């Protein structure tokens, strides 16, 4: 019996690659250092490109938390995540007023 190697589980948006098997995020081949919460939020948003995801949904489904103070934590994690991505010249997450956040898959440069 000949074994087969499954294709790696990856999300690719331009030069942004999210490796779901290795829990890595690469921009232009360069690995970003993210906390697990930042990674989880990015994966959750990237799985819904173009859609506004409410902050409460990011907290409960993205991070698996249900505490009242968690909404501020979502904002803080996303602020740091955005700063990491924007440092690499990519703007992929937009804040949609107070409604939530949106993953912008066209990777607009800043």
N, CA, C and O atoms as a GROMACS GRO file, in nm:
protein
  440
    1UNK      N    1   0.085  -0.117   0.000
    1UNK     CA    2   0.000   0.000   0.000
    1UNK      C    3   0.090   0.124   0.000
    1UNK      O    4   0.183   0.134   0.080
    2UNK      N    5   0.062   0.215  -0.088
    2UNK     CA    6   0.140   0.336  -0.098
    2UNK      C    7   0.071   0.446  -0.018
    2UNK      O    8  -0.049   0.469  -0.034
    3UNK      N    9   0.146   0.512   0.069
    3UNK     CA   10   0.089   0.620   0.150
    3UNK      C   11   0.080   0.749   0.069
    3UNK      O   12   0.155   0.770  -0.026
    4UNK      N   13  -0.011   0.831   0.108
    4UNK     CA   14  -0.024   0.961   0.044
    4UNK      C   15  -0.008   1.069   0.148
    4UNK      O   16  -0.040   1.051   0.265
    5UNK      N   17   0.043   1.179   0.104
    5UNK     CA   18   0.060   1.293   0.193
    5UNK      C   19  -0.051   1.392   0.162
    5UNK      O   20  -0.066   1.437   0.048
    6UNK      N   21  -0.128   1.426   0.262
    6UNK     CA   22  -0.236   1.522   0.244
    6UNK      C   23  -0.178   1.661   0.222
    6UNK      O   24  -0.072   1.695   0.276
    7UNK      N   25  -0.249   1.739   0.143
    7UNK     CA   26  -0.207   1.878   0.122
    7UNK      C   27  -0.212   1.951   0.255
    7UNK      O   28  -0.303   1.929   0.335
    8UNK      N   29  -0.115   2.039   0.279
    8UNK     CA   30  -0.115   2.112   0.405
    8UNK      C   31  -0.239   2.201   0.417
    8UNK      O   32  -0.288   2.255   0.317
    9UNK      N   33  -0.286   2.215   0.536
    9UNK     CA   34  -0.401   2.302   0.562
    9UNK      C   35  -0.350   2.444   0.577
    9UNK      O   36  -0.290   2.480   0.678
   10UNK      N   37  -0.377   2.525   0.475
   10UNK     CA   38  -0.329   2.662   0.475
   10UNK      C   39  -0.436   2.755   0.420
   10UNK      O   40  -0.516   2.716   0.335
   11UNK      N   41  -0.436   2.876   0.471
   11UNK     CA   42  -0.515   2.984   0.414
   11UNK      C   43  -0.416   3.079   0.350
   11UNK      O   44  -0.322   3.124   0.416
   12UNK      N   45  -0.436   3.110   0.223
   12UNK     CA   46  -0.342   3.196   0.152
   12UNK      C   47  -0.417   3.317   0.097
   12UNK      O   48  -0.518   3.303   0.028
   13UNK      N   49  -0.368   3.436   0.129
   13UNK     CA   50  -0.422   3.561   0.080
   13UNK      C   51  -0.306   3.647   0.036
   13UNK      O   52  -0.241   3.711   0.119
   14UNK      N   53  -0.278   3.649  -0.092
   14UNK     CA   54  -0.161   3.723  -0.140
   14UNK      C   55  -0.036   3.666  -0.077
   14UNK      O   56  -0.013   3.545  -0.084
   15UNK      N   57   0.045   3.752  -0.013
   15UNK     CA   58   0.167   3.701   0.050
   15UNK      C   59   0.147   3.668   0.199
   15UNK      O   60   0.244   3.644   0.271
   16UNK      N   61   0.021   3.669   0.244
   16UNK     CA   62  -0.012   3.627   0.381
   16UNK      C   63  -0.053   3.481   0.377
   16UNK      O   64  -0.146   3.443   0.305
   17UNK      N   65   0.016   3.398   0.454
   17UNK     CA   66  -0.016   3.257   0.461
   17UNK      C   67  -0.036   3.218   0.607
   17UNK      O   68   0.047   3.246   0.693
   18UNK      N   69  -0.149   3.153   0.632
   18UNK     CA   70  -0.180   3.102   0.766
   18UNK      C   71  -0.171   2.950   0.758
   18UNK      O   72  -0.251   2.886   0.689
   19UNK      N   73  -0.075   2.895   0.828
   19UNK     CA   74  -0.051   2.751   0.829
   19UNK      C   75  -0.127   2.693   0.947
   19UNK      O   76  -0.087   2.709   1.062
   20UNK      N   77  -0.238   2.626   0.917
   20UNK     CA   78  -0.326   2.575   1.021
   20UNK      C   79  -0.271   2.450   1.090
   20UNK      O   80  -0.312   2.418   1.201
   21UNK      N   81  -0.180   2.381   1.026
   21UNK     CA   82  -0.121   2.261   1.087
   21UNK      C   83  -0.009   2.295   1.184
   21UNK      O   84   0.008   2.229   1.286
   22UNK      N   85   0.066   2.398   1.152
   22UNK     CA   86   0.183   2.433   1.234
   22UNK      C   87   0.160   2.556   1.321
   22UNK      O   88   0.251   2.600   1.391
   23UNK      N   89   0.040   2.612   1.316
   23UNK     CA   90   0.008   2.731   1.395
   23UNK      C   91   0.106   2.844   1.367
   23UNK      O   92   0.161   2.905   1.459
   24UNK      N   93   0.128   2.871   1.236
   24UNK     CA   94   0.220   2.977   1.196
   24UNK      C   95   0.151   3.074   1.102
   24UNK      O   96   0.058   3.038   1.030
   25UNK      N   97   0.198   3.198   1.106
   25UNK     CA   98   0.152   3.300   1.012
   25UNK      C   99   0.277   3.358   0.948
   25UNK      O  100   0.370   3.399   1.015
   26UNK      N  101   0.276   3.359   0.815
   26UNK     CA  102   0.389   3.412   0.739
   26UNK      C  103   0.342   3.525   0.649
   26UNK      O  104   0.236   3.515   0.586
   27UNK      N  105   0.420   3.630   0.643
   27UNK     CA  106   0.396   3.740   0.549
   27UNK      C  107   0.521   3.749   0.464
   27UNK      O  108   0.630   3.779   0.513
   28UNK      N  109   0.504   3.722   0.335
   28UNK     CA  110   0.619   3.724   0.245
   28UNK      C  111   0.726   3.624   0.286
   28UNK      O  112   0.845   3.650   0.265
   29UNK      N  113   0.686   3.512   0.343
   29UNK     CA  114   0.782   3.410   0.385
   29UNK      C  115   0.841   3.434   0.523
   29UNK      O  116   0.912   3.347   0.575
   30UNK      N  117   0.813   3.548   0.583
   30UNK     CA  118   0.867   3.581   0.716
   30UNK      C  119   0.764   3.546   0.822
   30UNK      O  120   0.648   3.588   0.814
   31UNK      N  121   0.804   3.469   0.921
   31UNK     CA  122   0.715   3.424   1.028
   31UNK      C  123   0.687   3.536   1.127
   31UNK      O  124   0.779   3.608   1.168
   32UNK      N  125   0.560   3.552   1.164
   32UNK     CA  126   0.523   3.650   1.266
   32UNK      C  127   0.516   3.582   1.403
   32UNK      O  128   0.479   3.465   1.412
   33UNK      N  129   0.550   3.654   1.505
   33UNK     CA  130   0.539   3.605   1.642
   33UNK      C  131   0.407   3.656   1.698
   33UNK      O  132   0.392   3.774   1.726
   34UNK      N  133   0.312   3.564   1.713
   34UNK     CA  134   0.179   3.598   1.763
   34UNK      C  135   0.146   3.514   1.885
   34UNK      O  136   0.192   3.401   1.898
   35UNK      N  137   0.065   3.570   1.973
   35UNK     CA  138   0.014   3.491   2.084
   35UNK      C  139  -0.091   3.394   2.029
   35UNK      O  140  -0.140   3.411   1.917
   36UNK      N  141  -0.124   3.294   2.107
   36UNK     CA  142  -0.227   3.200   2.061
   36UNK      C  143  -0.360   3.272   2.038
   36UNK      O  144  -0.430   3.241   1.942
   37UNK      N  145  -0.394   3.368   2.123
   37UNK     CA  146  -0.521   3.441   2.107
   37UNK      C  147  -0.520   3.524   1.979
   37UNK      O  148  -0.621   3.528   1.909
   38UNK      N  149  -0.409   3.588   1.947
   38UNK     CA  150  -0.399   3.664   1.823
   38UNK      C  151  -0.413   3.572   1.702
   38UNK      O  152  -0.482   3.603   1.606
   39UNK      N  153  -0.345   3.458   1.708
   39UNK     CA  154  -0.354   3.360   1.600
   39UNK      C  155  -0.499   3.312   1.585
   39UNK      O  156  -0.550   3.306   1.473
   40UNK      N  157  -0.563   3.278   1.695
   40UNK     CA  158  -0.701   3.228   1.691
   40UNK      C  159  -0.796   3.331   1.631
   40UNK      O  160  -0.884   3.296   1.551
   41UNK      N  161  -0.780   3.457   1.669
   41UNK     CA  162  -0.866   3.562   1.614
   41UNK      C  163  -0.841   3.580   1.465
   41UNK      O  164  -0.936   3.599   1.389
   42UNK      N  165  -0.716   3.576   1.422
   42UNK     CA  166  -0.684   3.590   1.280
   42UNK      C  167  -0.747   3.475   1.200
   42UNK      O  168  -0.808   3.499   1.096
   43UNK      N  169  -0.733   3.353   1.247
   43UNK     CA  170  -0.790   3.237   1.179
   43UNK      C  171  -0.942   3.251   1.171
   43UNK      O  172  -1.002   3.224   1.067
   44UNK      N  173  -1.005   3.292   1.280
   44UNK     CA  174  -1.150   3.306   1.283
   44UNK      C  175  -1.195   3.411   1.182
   44UNK      O  176  -1.290   3.388   1.106
   45UNK      N  177  -1.128   3.527   1.179
   45UNK     CA  178  -1.164   3.632   1.084
   45UNK      C  179  -1.134   3.590   0.940
   45UNK      O  180  -1.215   3.613   0.850
   46UNK      N  181  -1.019   3.528   0.918
   46UNK     CA  182  -0.980   3.488   0.783
   46UNK      C  183  -1.073   3.382   0.726
   46UNK      O  184  -1.085   3.368   0.604
   47UNK      N  185  -1.139   3.309   0.811
   47UNK     CA  186  -1.237   3.210   0.767
   47UNK      C  187  -1.368   3.272   0.723
   47UNK      O  188  -1.456   3.202   0.673
   48UNK      N  189  -1.382   3.403   0.740
   48UNK     CA  190  -1.503   3.477   0.703
   48UNK      C  191  -1.466   3.604   0.628
   48UNK      O  192  -1.508   3.713   0.666
   49UNK      N  193  -1.387   3.592   0.521
   49UNK     CA  194  -1.337   3.712   0.453
   49UNK      C  195  -1.448   3.804   0.404
   49UNK      O  196  -1.547   3.760   0.345
   50UNK      N  197  -1.430   3.933   0.430
   50UNK     CA  198  -1.524   4.034   0.385
   50UNK      C  199  -1.644   4.055   0.475
   50UNK      O  200  -1.719   4.151   0.455
   51UNK      N  201  -1.665   3.969   0.572
   51UNK     CA  202  -1.781   3.979   0.660
   51UNK      C  203  -1.744   4.049   0.791
   51UNK      O  204  -1.637   4.025   0.846
   52UNK      N  205  -1.832   4.134   0.839
   52UNK     CA  206  -1.811   4.197   0.969
   52UNK      C  207  -1.846   4.093   1.075
   52UNK      O  208  -1.956   4.038   1.075
   53UNK      N  209  -1.752   4.068   1.163
   53UNK     CA  210  -1.772   3.972   1.271
   53UNK      C  211  -1.786   4.052   1.400
   53UNK      O  212  -1.693   4.123   1.439
   54UNK      N  213  -1.902   4.042   1.468
   54UNK     CA  214  -1.922   4.116   1.592
   54UNK      C  215  -1.818   4.079   1.698
   54UNK      O  216  -1.772   3.966   1.705
   55UNK      N  217  -1.784   4.176   1.780
   55UNK     CA  218  -1.686   4.155   1.886
   55UNK      C  219  -1.727   4.041   1.979
   55UNK      O  220  -1.643   3.961   2.020
   56UNK      N  221  -1.856   4.033   2.012
   56UNK     CA  222  -1.905   3.926   2.101
   56UNK      C  223  -1.880   3.789   2.038
   56UNK      O  224  -1.842   3.695   2.108
   57UNK      N  225  -1.902   3.776   1.906
   57UNK     CA  226  -1.878   3.649   1.838
   57UNK      C  227  -1.729   3.616   1.838
   57UNK      O  228  -1.692   3.500   1.855
   58UNK      N  229  -1.644   3.716   1.818
   58UNK     CA  230  -1.500   3.693   1.825
   58UNK      C  231  -1.460   3.642   1.963
   58UNK      O  232  -1.375   3.554   1.976
   59UNK      N  233  -1.520   3.699   2.066
   59UNK     CA  234  -1.490   3.658   2.203
   59UNK      C  235  -1.536   3.514   2.228
   59UNK      O  236  -1.458   3.430   2.274
   60UNK      N  237  -1.661   3.487   2.196
   60UNK     CA  238  -1.720   3.358   2.232
   60UNK      C  239  -1.678   3.245   2.140
   60UNK      O  240  -1.643   3.136   2.187
   61UNK      N  241  -1.680   3.268   2.009
   61UNK     CA  242  -1.647   3.161   1.916
   61UNK      C  243  -1.500   3.162   1.875
   61UNK      O  244  -1.441   3.056   1.854
   62UNK      N  245  -1.441   3.281   1.864
   62UNK     CA  246  -1.300   3.289   1.826
   62UNK      C  247  -1.207   3.252   1.938
   62UNK      O  248  -1.107   3.183   1.917
   63UNK      N  249  -1.240   3.297   2.059
   63UNK     CA  250  -1.152   3.271   2.175
   63UNK      C  251  -1.210   3.172   2.274
   63UNK      O  252  -1.140   3.125   2.363
   64UNK      N  253  -1.338   3.138   2.260
   64UNK     CA  254  -1.401   3.042   2.351
   64UNK      C  255  -1.422   3.096   2.491
   64UNK      O  256  -1.418   3.020   2.588
   65UNK      N  257  -1.443   3.226   2.502
   65UNK     CA  258  -1.462   3.290   2.633
   65UNK      C  259  -1.600   3.353   2.640
   65UNK      O  260  -1.660   3.385   2.538
   66UNK      N  261  -1.649   3.370   2.761
   66UNK     CA  262  -1.783   3.426   2.778
   66UNK      C  263  -1.788   3.531   2.890
   66UNK      O  264  -1.896   3.564   2.938
   67UNK      N  265  -1.673   3.583   2.930
   67UNK     CA  266  -1.670   3.679   3.040
   67UNK      C  267  -1.698   3.821   2.990
   67UNK      O  268  -1.670   3.854   2.875
   68UNK      N  269  -1.752   3.902   3.077
   68UNK     CA  270  -1.792   4.038   3.041
   68UNK      C  271  -1.673   4.127   3.005
   68UNK      O  272  -1.686   4.215   2.919
   69UNK      N  273  -1.560   4.106   3.066
   69UNK     CA  274  -1.443   4.190   3.039
   69UNK      C  275  -1.371   4.148   2.910
   69UNK      O  276  -1.276   4.214   2.869
   70UNK      N  277  -1.415   4.041   2.850
   70UNK     CA  278  -1.346   3.988   2.735
   70UNK      C  279  -1.349   4.075   2.611
   70UNK      O  280  -1.260   4.065   2.526
   71UNK      N  281  -1.451   4.161   2.598
   71UNK     CA  282  -1.460   4.244   2.478
   71UNK      C  283  -1.341   4.339   2.468
   71UNK      O  284  -1.291   4.364   2.359
   72UNK      N  285  -1.297   4.392   2.580
   72UNK     CA  286  -1.177   4.476   2.579
   72UNK      C  287  -1.054   4.396   2.540
   72UNK      O  288  -0.965   4.446   2.471
   73UNK      N  289  -1.051   4.271   2.583
   73UNK     CA  290  -0.939   4.184   2.549
   73UNK      C  291  -0.936   4.158   2.398
   73UNK      O  292  -0.829   4.156   2.339
   74UNK      N  293  -1.053   4.138   2.337
   74UNK     CA  294  -1.060   4.119   2.191
   74UNK      C  295  -1.000   4.240   2.121
   74UNK      O  296  -0.918   4.225   2.030
   75UNK      N  297  -1.041   4.359   2.163
   75UNK     CA  298  -0.988   4.482   2.103
   75UNK      C  299  -0.837   4.491   2.118
   75UNK      O  300  -0.766   4.529   2.024
   76UNK      N  301  -0.787   4.456   2.236
   76UNK     CA  302  -0.642   4.465   2.261
   76UNK      C  303  -0.565   4.364   2.176
   76UNK      O  304  -0.463   4.398   2.117
   77UNK      N  305  -0.613   4.241   2.170
   77UNK     CA  306  -0.546   4.140   2.088
   77UNK      C  307  -0.546   4.181   1.940
   77UNK      O  308  -0.444   4.166   1.872
   78UNK      N  309  -0.658   4.232   1.892
   78UNK     CA  310  -0.666   4.272   1.752
   78UNK      C  311  -0.581   4.396   1.724
   78UNK      O  312  -0.525   4.409   1.616
   79UNK      N  313  -0.571   4.485   1.820
   79UNK     CA  314  -0.484   4.602   1.803
   79UNK      C  315  -0.339   4.556   1.785
   79UNK      O  316  -0.269   4.605   1.696
   80UNK      N  317  -0.296   4.464   1.868
   80UNK     CA  318  -0.159   4.413   1.858
   80UNK      C  319  -0.140   4.333   1.729
   80UNK      O  320  -0.037   4.347   1.663
   81UNK      N  321  -0.237   4.251   1.693
   81UNK     CA  322  -0.229   4.173   1.570
   81UNK      C  323  -0.218   4.265   1.449
   81UNK      O  324  -0.135   4.243   1.361
   82UNK      N  325  -0.302   4.368   1.445
   82UNK     CA  326  -0.296   4.465   1.335
   82UNK      C  327  -0.159   4.531   1.328
   82UNK      O  328  -0.105   4.551   1.220
   83UNK      N  329  -0.102   4.567   1.443
   83UNK     CA  330   0.029   4.632   1.442
   83UNK      C  331   0.135   4.538   1.386
   83UNK      O  332   0.226   4.583   1.316
   84UNK      N  333   0.126   4.409   1.416
   84UNK     CA  334   0.221   4.311   1.362
   84UNK      C  335   0.208   4.301   1.210
   84UNK      O  336   0.308   4.303   1.139
   85UNK      N  337   0.085   4.291   1.162
   85UNK     CA  338   0.062   4.277   1.019
   85UNK      C  339   0.098   4.406   0.944
   85UNK      O  340   0.158   4.401   0.836
   86UNK      N  341   0.062   4.520   1.002
   86UNK     CA  342   0.088   4.648   0.936
   86UNK      C  343   0.237   4.679   0.934
   86UNK      O  344   0.284   4.749   0.844
   87UNK      N  345   0.311   4.629   1.030
   87UNK     CA  346   0.457   4.644   1.030
   87UNK      C  347   0.515   4.576   0.906
   87UNK      O  348   0.619   4.618   0.855
   88UNK      N  349   0.449   4.473   0.859
   88UNK     CA  350   0.492   4.402   0.739
   88UNK      C  351   0.433   4.463   0.612
   88UNK      O  352   0.448   4.407   0.504
   89UNK      N  353   0.365   4.578   0.626
   89UNK     CA  354   0.310   4.647   0.510
   89UNK      C  355   0.175   4.597   0.464
   89UNK      O  356   0.130   4.630   0.354
   90UNK      N  357   0.107   4.518   0.547
   90UNK     CA  358  -0.023   4.463   0.511
   90UNK      C  359  -0.132   4.518   0.602
   90UNK      O  360  -0.114   4.531   0.723
   91UNK      N  361  -0.243   4.549   0.541
   91UNK     CA  362  -0.360   4.593   0.618
   91UNK      C  363  -0.473   4.498   0.585
   91UNK      O  364  -0.538   4.513   0.481
   92UNK      N  365  -0.497   4.402   0.670
   92UNK     CA  366  -0.596   4.298   0.641
   92UNK      C  367  -0.714   4.296   0.736
   92UNK      O  368  -0.812   4.226   0.710
   93UNK      N  369  -0.706   4.371   0.844
   93UNK     CA  370  -0.816   4.373   0.940
   93UNK      C  371  -0.862   4.517   0.956
   93UNK      O  372  -0.783   4.608   0.982
   94UNK      N  373  -0.993   4.534   0.940
   94UNK     CA  374  -1.053   4.667   0.956
   94UNK      C  375  -1.152   4.663   1.072
   94UNK      O  376  -1.222   4.563   1.092
   95UNK      N  377  -1.156   4.770   1.147
   95UNK     CA  378  -1.259   4.784   1.249
   95UNK      C  379  -1.382   4.842   1.182
   95UNK      O  380  -1.373   4.943   1.111
   96UNK      N  381  -1.496   4.780   1.203
   96UNK     CA  382  -1.622   4.824   1.143
   96UNK      C  383  -1.703   4.897   1.250
   96UNK      O  384  -1.795   4.840   1.310
   97UNK      N  385  -1.668   5.023   1.272
   97UNK     CA  386  -1.730   5.103   1.378
   97UNK      C  387  -1.724   5.025   1.509
   97UNK      O  388  -1.621   4.966   1.540
   98UNK      N  389  -1.831   5.024   1.584
   98UNK     CA  390  -1.835   4.947   1.709
   98UNK      C  391  -1.896   4.810   1.686
   98UNK      O  392  -1.910   4.731   1.780
   99UNK      N  393  -1.935   4.780   1.560
   99UNK     CA  394  -2.001   4.654   1.530
   99UNK      C  395  -1.906   4.535   1.543
   99UNK      O  396  -1.945   4.430   1.592
  100UNK      N  397  -1.784   4.552   1.500
  100UNK     CA  398  -1.690   4.440   1.504
  100UNK      C  399  -1.573   4.465   1.412
  100UNK      O  400  -1.530   4.579   1.393
  101UNK      N  401  -1.521   4.357   1.355
  101UNK     CA  402  -1.403   4.363   1.270
  101UNK      C  403  -1.427   4.284   1.142
  101UNK      O  404  -1.511   4.194   1.137
  102UNK      N  405  -1.353   4.321   1.039
  102UNK     CA  406  -1.365   4.258   0.908
  102UNK      C  407  -1.226   4.223   0.857
  102UNK      O  408  -1.132   4.302   0.866
  103UNK      N  409  -1.214   4.100   0.803
  103UNK     CA  410  -1.091   4.058   0.738
  103UNK      C  411  -1.102   4.098   0.592
  103UNK      O  412  -1.199   4.063   0.525
  104UNK      N  413  -1.004   4.172   0.543
  104UNK     CA  414  -1.004   4.224   0.406
  104UNK      C  415  -0.905   4.141   0.325
  104UNK      O  416  -0.785   4.164   0.333
  105UNK      N  417  -0.954   4.045   0.248
  105UNK     CA  418  -0.863   3.951   0.182
  105UNK      C  419  -0.779   4.007   0.069
  105UNK      O  420  -0.684   3.941   0.026
  106UNK      N  421  -0.810   4.127   0.019
  106UNK     CA  422  -0.730   4.180  -0.092
  106UNK      C  423  -0.597   4.236  -0.045
  106UNK      O  424  -0.517   4.281  -0.128
  107UNK      N  425  -0.570   4.236   0.084
  107UNK     CA  426  -0.442   4.281   0.138
  107UNK      C  427  -0.402   4.417   0.084
  107UNK      O  428  -0.304   4.430   0.011
  108UNK      N  429  -0.476   4.517   0.121
  108UNK     CA  430  -0.442   4.651   0.077
  108UNK      C  431  -0.317   4.698   0.147
  108UNK      O  432  -0.303   4.679   0.268
  109UNK      N  433  -0.226   4.757   0.074
  109UNK     CA  434  -0.102   4.809   0.132
  109UNK      C  435  -0.129   4.938   0.204
  109UNK      O  436  -0.220   5.013   0.167
  110UNK      N  437  -0.051   4.967   0.306
  110UNK     CA  438  -0.067   5.092   0.380
  110UNK      C  439   0.043   5.187   0.342
  110UNK      O  440   0.048   5.299   0.394
   0.00000   0.00000   0.00000
